[in-house]
């Protein structure tokens, strides 16, 4: 048995970490690009799990200590809301991992046309569609969770997104060497290096996702790990996070 206090602590830490990632991306204008918008949304997806974990754990602790009385109906409504938040996090996280993979693919193989293909307007439209689809489908999944067809759809979605992302990354890494020569010839070596670094980062994120998704405790470890991977792999994001933490520390002092 894992103590509820440990769940609460992990939920609060992961919530703070992902909030820092979102604030850093908003604060630094150099991070105002489609890829970082998608990463920001991925952090928000993880925040859904953190918030649901904190709320659920607080309710359990307050109930166990006799500080809160809840009816069975209220508990059922709370359970449904938390399930929808967790399911939305799963669907949106997978969707944004696929979106980021596609963005990296375009950056590497269509470098000269990237800004005309992946515009800010298109990125915002993709984000809106992903969130709308995630919330709607998650609500349907929870309402009809006993239906075998719904379970099959969720499992199929999980499998298809993982296969799609894995195939895309494999294709990127196989052809990256050939395209790096072409990009260098066109004086775009810096963009190529940045794009491959982003692809490697997302590969790490996908691997951690596959390993940790399952038991809820491991998923909390997953969403604790994601912001650390962002900070480690992105120098600009790491610099902004340090500035925010130092500013917060100075303000607290």
MARKOL-694676 format. One record per residue (C-alpha): residue number from 0; residue in one letter; chain; x, y, z. Coordinates in steps of 0.001 Angstrom, whole numbers, always signed. Layout:
N
<atom k="NUM" r="A" c="A" u="X" v="Y" w="Z"/>
...
***
This chain:
253
<atom k="0" r="X" c="A" u="+0" v="+0" w="+0"/>
<atom k="1" r="X" c="A" u="+1365" v="+3395" w="-1025"/>
<atom k="2" r="X" c="A" u="+600" v="+6177" w="+1506"/>
<atom k="3" r="X" c="A" u="-1932" v="+8762" w="+312"/>
<atom k="4" r="X" c="A" u="+429" v="+11496" w="+1489"/>
<atom k="5" r="X" c="A" u="+3004" v="+10279" w="-1053"/>
<atom k="6" r="X" c="A" u="+431" v="+10488" w="-3850"/>
<atom k="7" r="X" c="A" u="-440" v="+14010" w="-2730"/>
<atom k="8" r="X" c="A" u="+3216" v="+15083" w="-2652"/>
<atom k="9" r="X" c="A" u="+3929" v="+13640" w="-6123"/>
<atom k="10" r="X" c="A" u="+809" v="+15283" w="-7513"/>
<atom k="11" r="X" c="A" u="+1781" v="+18706" w="-6120"/>
<atom k="12" r="X" c="A" u="+5390" v="+18442" w="-7360"/>
<atom k="13" r="X" c="A" u="+4334" v="+17382" w="-10870"/>
<atom k="14" r="X" c="A" u="+1734" v="+20167" w="-10949"/>
<atom k="15" r="X" c="A" u="+4363" v="+22783" w="-10046"/>
<atom k="16" r="X" c="A" u="+6837" v="+21375" w="-12587"/>
<atom k="17" r="X" c="A" u="+4368" v="+21488" w="-15458"/>
<atom k="18" r="X" c="A" u="+3155" v="+24954" w="-14476"/>
<atom k="19" r="X" c="A" u="+6781" v="+26130" w="-14662"/>
<atom k="20" r="X" c="A" u="+7087" v="+24654" w="-18172"/>
<atom k="21" r="X" c="A" u="+3928" v="+26459" w="-19325"/>
<atom k="22" r="X" c="A" u="+5023" v="+29768" w="-17752"/>
<atom k="23" r="X" c="A" u="+8503" v="+29466" w="-19286"/>
<atom k="24" r="X" c="A" u="+7101" v="+28912" w="-22777"/>
<atom k="25" r="X" c="A" u="+4699" v="+31844" w="-22401"/>
<atom k="26" r="X" c="A" u="+7399" v="+34117" w="-20970"/>
<atom k="27" r="X" c="A" u="+10173" v="+33485" w="-23518"/>
<atom k="28" r="X" c="A" u="+9344" v="+34804" w="-26987"/>
<atom k="29" r="X" c="A" u="+12065" v="+32575" w="-28471"/>
<atom k="30" r="X" c="A" u="+9875" v="+29609" w="-27499"/>
<atom k="31" r="X" c="A" u="+6833" v="+30956" w="-29340"/>
<atom k="32" r="X" c="A" u="+6813" v="+28338" w="-32088"/>
<atom k="33" r="X" c="A" u="+4388" v="+25525" w="-33013"/>
<atom k="34" r="X" c="A" u="+6572" v="+22817" w="-31445"/>
<atom k="35" r="X" c="A" u="+6690" v="+24577" w="-28076"/>
<atom k="36" r="X" c="A" u="+2965" v="+25335" w="-28270"/>
<atom k="37" r="X" c="A" u="+2408" v="+21580" w="-28590"/>
<atom k="38" r="X" c="A" u="+4840" v="+20905" w="-25725"/>
<atom k="39" r="X" c="A" u="+2931" v="+23455" w="-23656"/>
<atom k="40" r="X" c="A" u="-295" v="+21555" w="-24353"/>
<atom k="41" r="X" c="A" u="+1441" v="+18291" w="-23435"/>
<atom k="42" r="X" c="A" u="+2348" v="+19869" w="-20081"/>
<atom k="43" r="X" c="A" u="-1278" v="+20946" w="-19608"/>
<atom k="44" r="X" c="A" u="-2353" v="+17357" w="-20320"/>
<atom k="45" r="X" c="A" u="-59" v="+16160" w="-17544"/>
<atom k="46" r="X" c="A" u="-1480" v="+18856" w="-15267"/>
<atom k="47" r="X" c="A" u="-4912" v="+17260" w="-15638"/>
<atom k="48" r="X" c="A" u="-3595" v="+14099" w="-14004"/>
<atom k="49" r="X" c="A" u="-1816" v="+16096" w="-11310"/>
<atom k="50" r="X" c="A" u="-4930" v="+18097" w="-10459"/>
<atom k="51" r="X" c="A" u="-7151" v="+15007" w="-10431"/>
<atom k="52" r="X" c="A" u="-4645" v="+13205" w="-8194"/>
<atom k="53" r="X" c="A" u="-4422" v="+16120" w="-5747"/>
<atom k="54" r="X" c="A" u="-8209" v="+16540" w="-5552"/>
<atom k="55" r="X" c="A" u="-8889" v="+12827" w="-5137"/>
<atom k="56" r="X" c="A" u="-6166" v="+12369" w="-2505"/>
<atom k="57" r="X" c="A" u="-7349" v="+15414" w="-543"/>
<atom k="58" r="X" c="A" u="-10903" v="+14054" w="-513"/>
<atom k="59" r="X" c="A" u="-9662" v="+10672" w="+721"/>
<atom k="60" r="X" c="A" u="-7477" v="+12176" w="+3455"/>
<atom k="61" r="X" c="A" u="-10179" v="+14580" w="+4652"/>
<atom k="62" r="X" c="A" u="-12746" v="+11779" w="+4684"/>
<atom k="63" r="X" c="A" u="-10455" v="+9375" w="+6540"/>
<atom k="64" r="X" c="A" u="-9788" v="+11980" w="+9254"/>
<atom k="65" r="X" c="A" u="-13486" v="+12840" w="+9602"/>
<atom k="66" r="X" c="A" u="-13035" v="+16403" w="+8344"/>
<atom k="67" r="X" c="A" u="-15320" v="+15975" w="+5345"/>
<atom k="68" r="X" c="A" u="-18588" v="+14133" w="+4915"/>
<atom k="69" r="X" c="A" u="-19549" v="+13140" w="+1377"/>
<atom k="70" r="X" c="A" u="-22592" v="+11304" w="+110"/>
<atom k="71" r="X" c="A" u="-22418" v="+8340" w="-2219"/>
<atom k="72" r="X" c="A" u="-23903" v="+10438" w="-5036"/>
<atom k="73" r="X" c="A" u="-21330" v="+13213" w="-4551"/>
<atom k="74" r="X" c="A" u="-18538" v="+10644" w="-4503"/>
<atom k="75" r="X" c="A" u="-19810" v="+9107" w="-7739"/>
<atom k="76" r="X" c="A" u="-19881" v="+12504" w="-9478"/>
<atom k="77" r="X" c="A" u="-16357" v="+13260" w="-8263"/>
<atom k="78" r="X" c="A" u="-15158" v="+9871" w="-9473"/>
<atom k="79" r="X" c="A" u="-16671" v="+10475" w="-12929"/>
<atom k="80" r="X" c="A" u="-15044" v="+13912" w="-13228"/>
<atom k="81" r="X" c="A" u="-11641" v="+12539" w="-12193"/>
<atom k="82" r="X" c="A" u="-11979" v="+9633" w="-14644"/>
<atom k="83" r="X" c="A" u="-12797" v="+12061" w="-17465"/>
<atom k="84" r="X" c="A" u="-9765" v="+14211" w="-16578"/>
<atom k="85" r="X" c="A" u="-7438" v="+11194" w="-16530"/>
<atom k="86" r="X" c="A" u="-8869" v="+9787" w="-19771"/>
<atom k="87" r="X" c="A" u="-8601" v="+13234" w="-21418"/>
<atom k="88" r="X" c="A" u="-4984" v="+13362" w="-20306"/>
<atom k="89" r="X" c="A" u="-4269" v="+9984" w="-21938"/>
<atom k="90" r="X" c="A" u="-5949" v="+10877" w="-25229"/>
<atom k="91" r="X" c="A" u="-4534" v="+14402" w="-25433"/>
<atom k="92" r="X" c="A" u="-1009" v="+13309" w="-24394"/>
<atom k="93" r="X" c="A" u="-894" v="+10660" w="-27123"/>
<atom k="94" r="X" c="A" u="-2379" v="+13096" w="-29645"/>
<atom k="95" r="X" c="A" u="+164" v="+15804" w="-28874"/>
<atom k="96" r="X" c="A" u="+3036" v="+13298" w="-28974"/>
<atom k="97" r="X" c="A" u="+1876" v="+12386" w="-32493"/>
<atom k="98" r="X" c="A" u="+1482" v="+16067" w="-33386"/>
<atom k="99" r="X" c="A" u="+4978" v="+16921" w="-32175"/>
<atom k="100" r="X" c="A" u="+6374" v="+13954" w="-34105"/>
<atom k="101" r="X" c="A" u="+4650" v="+15195" w="-37272"/>
<atom k="102" r="X" c="A" u="+5952" v="+18714" w="-36616"/>
<atom k="103" r="X" c="A" u="+9531" v="+17417" w="-36287"/>
<atom k="104" r="X" c="A" u="+9076" v="+15364" w="-39466"/>
<atom k="105" r="X" c="A" u="+8016" v="+18459" w="-41415"/>
<atom k="106" r="X" c="A" u="+10875" v="+20474" w="-39923"/>
<atom k="107" r="X" c="A" u="+13464" v="+17926" w="-41025"/>
<atom k="108" r="X" c="A" u="+12187" v="+16900" w="-44445"/>
<atom k="109" r="X" c="A" u="+10441" v="+20108" w="-45532"/>
<atom k="110" r="X" c="A" u="+12740" v="+22628" w="-43856"/>
<atom k="111" r="X" c="A" u="+12466" v="+25263" w="-46584"/>
<atom k="112" r="X" c="A" u="+8648" v="+25123" w="-46532"/>
<atom k="113" r="X" c="A" u="+8153" v="+24605" w="-42809"/>
<atom k="114" r="X" c="A" u="+6907" v="+28112" w="-42002"/>
<atom k="115" r="X" c="A" u="+4381" v="+27982" w="-44814"/>
<atom k="116" r="X" c="A" u="+3161" v="+24496" w="-43847"/>
<atom k="117" r="X" c="A" u="+3071" v="+24808" w="-40053"/>
<atom k="118" r="X" c="A" u="+1759" v="+28315" w="-39465"/>
<atom k="119" r="X" c="A" u="+669" v="+29642" w="-36086"/>
<atom k="120" r="X" c="A" u="-2962" v="+29617" w="-37229"/>
<atom k="121" r="X" c="A" u="-2749" v="+25946" w="-38197"/>
<atom k="122" r="X" c="A" u="-1026" v="+25090" w="-34927"/>
<atom k="123" r="X" c="A" u="-3800" v="+26798" w="-32944"/>
<atom k="124" r="X" c="A" u="-6442" v="+24995" w="-35035"/>
<atom k="125" r="X" c="A" u="-4735" v="+21628" w="-34402"/>
<atom k="126" r="X" c="A" u="-4577" v="+22342" w="-30668"/>
<atom k="127" r="X" c="A" u="-8278" v="+23258" w="-30568"/>
<atom k="128" r="X" c="A" u="-9260" v="+20098" w="-32476"/>
<atom k="129" r="X" c="A" u="-7126" v="+17862" w="-30216"/>
<atom k="130" r="X" c="A" u="-8591" v="+19285" w="-27011"/>
<atom k="131" r="X" c="A" u="-12167" v="+19206" w="-28297"/>
<atom k="132" r="X" c="A" u="-11773" v="+15628" w="-29502"/>
<atom k="133" r="X" c="A" u="-10026" v="+14521" w="-26302"/>
<atom k="134" r="X" c="A" u="-12657" v="+15951" w="-23952"/>
<atom k="135" r="X" c="A" u="-15597" v="+14721" w="-26049"/>
<atom k="136" r="X" c="A" u="-14235" v="+11217" w="-26570"/>
<atom k="137" r="X" c="A" u="-13171" v="+10904" w="-22931"/>
<atom k="138" r="X" c="A" u="-16646" v="+11857" w="-21749"/>
<atom k="139" r="X" c="A" u="-18154" v="+9208" w="-24042"/>
<atom k="140" r="X" c="A" u="-15612" v="+6630" w="-22877"/>
<atom k="141" r="X" c="A" u="-16544" v="+7188" w="-19225"/>
<atom k="142" r="X" c="A" u="-20291" v="+7240" w="-19831"/>
<atom k="143" r="X" c="A" u="-20214" v="+4056" w="-21941"/>
<atom k="144" r="X" c="A" u="-17202" v="+2401" w="-20281"/>
<atom k="145" r="X" c="A" u="-19019" v="-940" w="-19994"/>
<atom k="146" r="X" c="A" u="-19477" v="-1179" w="-23765"/>
<atom k="147" r="X" c="A" u="-16883" v="-3478" w="-25365"/>
<atom k="148" r="X" c="A" u="-16886" v="-1343" w="-28530"/>
<atom k="149" r="X" c="A" u="-15804" v="+1715" w="-26536"/>
<atom k="150" r="X" c="A" u="-12982" v="-215" w="-24876"/>
<atom k="151" r="X" c="A" u="-11897" v="-1546" w="-28265"/>
<atom k="152" r="X" c="A" u="-11852" v="+2002" w="-29690"/>
<atom k="153" r="X" c="A" u="-9676" v="+3242" w="-26833"/>
<atom k="154" r="X" c="A" u="-7225" v="+351" w="-27165"/>
<atom k="155" r="X" c="A" u="-7122" v="+788" w="-30954"/>
<atom k="156" r="X" c="A" u="-6452" v="+4515" w="-30600"/>
<atom k="157" r="X" c="A" u="-3638" v="+3803" w="-28148"/>
<atom k="158" r="X" c="A" u="-2052" v="+1249" w="-30488"/>
<atom k="159" r="X" c="A" u="-2433" v="+3303" w="-33676"/>
<atom k="160" r="X" c="A" u="-930" v="+6453" w="-32156"/>
<atom k="161" r="X" c="A" u="+2062" v="+4583" w="-30752"/>
<atom k="162" r="X" c="A" u="+2695" v="+2764" w="-34056"/>
<atom k="163" r="X" c="A" u="+2279" v="+5992" w="-36059"/>
<atom k="164" r="X" c="A" u="+4726" v="+7879" w="-33841"/>
<atom k="165" r="X" c="A" u="+7249" v="+5016" w="-33780"/>
<atom k="166" r="X" c="A" u="+7170" v="+4613" w="-37593"/>
<atom k="167" r="X" c="A" u="+7556" v="+8363" w="-38073"/>
<atom k="168" r="X" c="A" u="+10585" v="+8503" w="-35786"/>
<atom k="169" r="X" c="A" u="+12124" v="+5455" w="-37454"/>
<atom k="170" r="X" c="A" u="+11717" v="+7048" w="-40863"/>
<atom k="171" r="X" c="A" u="+13210" v="+10314" w="-39583"/>
<atom k="172" r="X" c="A" u="+16309" v="+8670" w="-38153"/>
<atom k="173" r="X" c="A" u="+16881" v="+6481" w="-41217"/>
<atom k="174" r="X" c="A" u="+16770" v="+9395" w="-43661"/>
<atom k="175" r="X" c="A" u="+18215" v="+12073" w="-41374"/>
<atom k="176" r="X" c="A" u="+21793" v="+11578" w="-42579"/>
<atom k="177" r="X" c="A" u="+20866" v="+12037" w="-46235"/>
<atom k="178" r="X" c="A" u="+18826" v="+15141" w="-45553"/>
<atom k="179" r="X" c="A" u="+21477" v="+16620" w="-43252"/>
<atom k="180" r="X" c="A" u="+23850" v="+16792" w="-46219"/>
<atom k="181" r="X" c="A" u="+21205" v="+18462" w="-48336"/>
<atom k="182" r="X" c="A" u="+20331" v="+20955" w="-45613"/>
<atom k="183" r="X" c="A" u="+23982" v="+21776" w="-44965"/>
<atom k="184" r="X" c="A" u="+24433" v="+22443" w="-48659"/>
<atom k="185" r="X" c="A" u="+21625" v="+25004" w="-48414"/>
<atom k="186" r="X" c="A" u="+23174" v="+26604" w="-45294"/>
<atom k="187" r="X" c="A" u="+20492" v="+25242" w="-42989"/>
<atom k="188" r="X" c="A" u="+22683" v="+23044" w="-40776"/>
<atom k="189" r="X" c="A" u="+21559" v="+24807" w="-37597"/>
<atom k="190" r="X" c="A" u="+17889" v="+24117" w="-38247"/>
<atom k="191" r="X" c="A" u="+18668" v="+20473" w="-39029"/>
<atom k="192" r="X" c="A" u="+20581" v="+20009" w="-35780"/>
<atom k="193" r="X" c="A" u="+17779" v="+21641" w="-33782"/>
<atom k="194" r="X" c="A" u="+15135" v="+19521" w="-35492"/>
<atom k="195" r="X" c="A" u="+16992" v="+16267" w="-34851"/>
<atom k="196" r="X" c="A" u="+17507" v="+17265" w="-31235"/>
<atom k="197" r="X" c="A" u="+13759" v="+17822" w="-30971"/>
<atom k="198" r="X" c="A" u="+13098" v="+14443" w="-32571"/>
<atom k="199" r="X" c="A" u="+15453" v="+12720" w="-30118"/>
<atom k="200" r="X" c="A" u="+13759" v="+14493" w="-27204"/>
<atom k="201" r="X" c="A" u="+10335" v="+13327" w="-28335"/>
<atom k="202" r="X" c="A" u="+11668" v="+9795" w="-28790"/>
<atom k="203" r="X" c="A" u="+12787" v="+9831" w="-25157"/>
<atom k="204" r="X" c="A" u="+9364" v="+11153" w="-24109"/>
<atom k="205" r="X" c="A" u="+7616" v="+8409" w="-26066"/>
<atom k="206" r="X" c="A" u="+9839" v="+5723" w="-24538"/>
<atom k="207" r="X" c="A" u="+9179" v="+6988" w="-21014"/>
<atom k="208" r="X" c="A" u="+5462" v="+7148" w="-21798"/>
<atom k="209" r="X" c="A" u="+5365" v="+3507" w="-22945"/>
<atom k="210" r="X" c="A" u="+7356" v="+2292" w="-19927"/>
<atom k="211" r="X" c="A" u="+5488" v="+4239" w="-17249"/>
<atom k="212" r="X" c="A" u="+1899" v="+4271" w="-18506"/>
<atom k="213" r="X" c="A" u="-176" v="+1703" w="-16625"/>
<atom k="214" r="X" c="A" u="-80" v="+1692" w="-12829"/>
<atom k="215" r="X" c="A" u="-1168" v="+5144" w="-11620"/>
<atom k="216" r="X" c="A" u="+1882" v="+5488" w="-9377"/>
<atom k="217" r="X" c="A" u="+4197" v="+4977" w="-12375"/>
<atom k="218" r="X" c="A" u="+2183" v="+7503" w="-14371"/>
<atom k="219" r="X" c="A" u="+2816" v="+10087" w="-11655"/>
<atom k="220" r="X" c="A" u="+6521" v="+9342" w="-12047"/>
<atom k="221" r="X" c="A" u="+6018" v="+9823" w="-15803"/>
<atom k="222" r="X" c="A" u="+4561" v="+13313" w="-15482"/>
<atom k="223" r="X" c="A" u="+7294" v="+14176" w="-12980"/>
<atom k="224" r="X" c="A" u="+9902" v="+13113" w="-15556"/>
<atom k="225" r="X" c="A" u="+8534" v="+14969" w="-18608"/>
<atom k="226" r="X" c="A" u="+9430" v="+18524" w="-17451"/>
<atom k="227" r="X" c="A" u="+12938" v="+17351" w="-16520"/>
<atom k="228" r="X" c="A" u="+13390" v="+15976" w="-20062"/>
<atom k="229" r="X" c="A" u="+12179" v="+19286" w="-21552"/>
<atom k="230" r="X" c="A" u="+14646" v="+21242" w="-19432"/>
<atom k="231" r="X" c="A" u="+17557" v="+18887" w="-20102"/>
<atom k="232" r="X" c="A" u="+17089" v="+18736" w="-23879"/>
<atom k="233" r="X" c="A" u="+16244" v="+22422" w="-24567"/>
<atom k="234" r="X" c="A" u="+18876" v="+24997" w="-23644"/>
<atom k="235" r="X" c="A" u="+16490" v="+27927" w="-24174"/>
<atom k="236" r="X" c="A" u="+13792" v="+26359" w="-22012"/>
<atom k="237" r="X" c="A" u="+16345" v="+25405" w="-19357"/>
<atom k="238" r="X" c="A" u="+17607" v="+28993" w="-19235"/>
<atom k="239" r="X" c="A" u="+14094" v="+30407" w="-18853"/>
<atom k="240" r="X" c="A" u="+13180" v="+27915" w="-16126"/>
<atom k="241" r="X" c="A" u="+16281" v="+28920" w="-14162"/>
<atom k="242" r="X" c="A" u="+15327" v="+32596" w="-14470"/>
<atom k="243" r="X" c="A" u="+11785" v="+31914" w="-13248"/>
<atom k="244" r="X" c="A" u="+12976" v="+29835" w="-10288"/>
<atom k="245" r="X" c="A" u="+15589" v="+32442" w="-9294"/>
<atom k="246" r="X" c="A" u="+13052" v="+35259" w="-9575"/>
<atom k="247" r="X" c="A" u="+10563" v="+33305" w="-7468"/>
<atom k="248" r="X" c="A" u="+13246" v="+32581" w="-4877"/>
<atom k="249" r="X" c="A" u="+14302" v="+36232" w="-4677"/>
<atom k="250" r="X" c="A" u="+10666" v="+37340" w="-4371"/>
<atom k="251" r="X" c="A" u="+10064" v="+34826" w="-1567"/>
<atom k="252" r="X" c="A" u="+13139" v="+36069" w="+289"/>
***
